[in-house]
Amino acid sequence: MKNKVLGLIPTRLGSTRLPAKPLLSINGCPLIVHVYRRARLSKILNDVIVCCDDKKILDVAKMYNVKCILTSKKHKNGTERIYEGYKKIKKKYNFIVDIQGDEPLINPKHIDQVIKFHLKNKKTDIILPTLKTKITNNTNLIKVVTNNFDEVLYLSRSNIPLEFKKKNKFIKKHLSIISFKPDALKKFYYTKKGNLESIEDIELLRALEAGLKIKTLNLKGESFSIDVKKDFLKAKEILKSDKLFKRYF
């Protein structure tokens, strides 16, 4: 039987650093619509649906023919939000891909690479891709440490591993395309927030604390989330000459 893969895009209206972030216009198109349309360029995803927390986003989604589900405002993170969305769909999928709703430059080829890697590693609960990037003190970037088997050991907002005896020019940056087996997504949802997640505010630490296995693959390219106004202005500038933008707008 052919594997069925669902792409879910969690988004919420109440961003504190950049209010109403999903609805901000970037080159004539709301941010969340950019993410949805780029995800739709994937050659493997069977369907893509936005999971939002506010009717304002739902109404805009309808205007742009974006498939969208209204979910609770009570979720603590996007992973909890997509689980509710998945339950509401009431269809079975082999894999569920969490595509963060604040990355308007997401590359559909990256999505397909993550899915292909999960198809080759079906016993793994979660696939989290990384991008090699220069070391930075930006705490908005999640850094990933892995072992020799591409298994994720830890994630942190700090620069890890620490340069105690040897200089380290590069880090592995968390890329916000995360593939889940349905049972792993369910286990994450019903697991209480743990100590590490509470300290670092990184939701996948809950998965590690719960004993779920996470593997990673290193991707090439660039992508970033819109966290503050500086990111928003950067995305607007890049999209002016972005080749993918011309394919969907």
Secondary structure, 3 states (H helix, E strand, C coil): CCCCEEEEEECCCCCCCCCCHHHCEECCEEHHHHHHHHHCCCCCCCEEEEEECCHHHHHHHHHCCCCEEECCCCCCCHHHHHHHHHHHHCCCCCEEEEECCCCCCCCHHHHHHHHHHHHHCCCCCEECCEEEEECCCCCCCCEEEECCCCEEEEEECCCCCCCCCCCCCEEEEECCEEEECHHHHHHHHHCCCCHHHHHHCCCHHHHHHCCCCEECCEECCCCCCCCCHHHHHHHHHHHCCCCCHHHHC
